[in-house]
Amino acid sequence: MPAKKAEEPTFEQSVERLEALIEAMENGDTPLADLVAKFGEGSKLLKQCQAQLKEAELKIEQLNIKTGELETFDDSSEK
């Protein structure tokens, strides 16, 4: 049976972890191998944050100002 994929952290959790990684990396006491691992983790978190921000941006763009409801996006007119 395949292992369940870990739940993606919230935007706020990702930013908090990124800040902790940056602080640890700037400390200067971290061995090179750990720096590389932290950089990789930070890059992954950054991509997750960017995706979450893009998703939020799209929802805001779809928000109907008059009703406060999300509008259904219809891309059939683009064909």
N, C-alpha and C positions, 0 to 999 in steps of 0.2 A: 504494500500500500504506500503511495507516495506521501511524503511529508507535506503538511499544510504550509503554505507560504505565510510568513510572518506578516501580521497586519502592518500596513504602512503607517508611519507616525504622522501626527498632525503637523500642520505647517509650523505652529508654535514650538512643538517638540523638536522639529528639525532645525529651526533657527537656534534654539537653545543649545542643541548638541553642536551645531556649527561654531557657535561662539566659544564653547568649551574646547573644541578641537583647536581653534585658532589660538586661544590663550595658551594651551599646552604646547603648541608648536612654537609660539613666540618666546616661551619660557627659556629655551636654549639648553635645557637639560635632557632633552629627549634624544635617544639614539637614532641614528639614520634610518634603520629598518622600521622603527616605530613611526618616524616622520612620514615615511613612504606609505605606511598602512593608514595613518591618520589622513594623509592627503587623499588617498583613494576613497576612504569613507566620506570625507568632506565633499569630494566631487560627486559622489552618488547622492548625498543629501541635497547638494545644490541643484542637481537635476530634478529631484523630487519637488523641491520648493518651486522651481521654475514651472513645472507642470501644474502644480496646485494653484499657482498665481494665474497661469493662463486659463485654467478651468474657471476660476473665480471671475476673471475678466470677461470671459465669454458669457457667463451667467448674468453679469451686470449689463452687458450689451444687449442681452435678450430681454431684460426687465422692461416691462411696459411702464413708463413713468406715470401714466394716467391711472391705471388700475393697480399697480404694484404687483402684478402677476407676471410670471415668466411666460414669454411668448414661445410658441412652438416654432422652431426654425424650419422653414420650408425651402429646400435647395432645388426643388423641381424647376424653378424659373431660370436656373443657371444652365440648364441643359440645352 
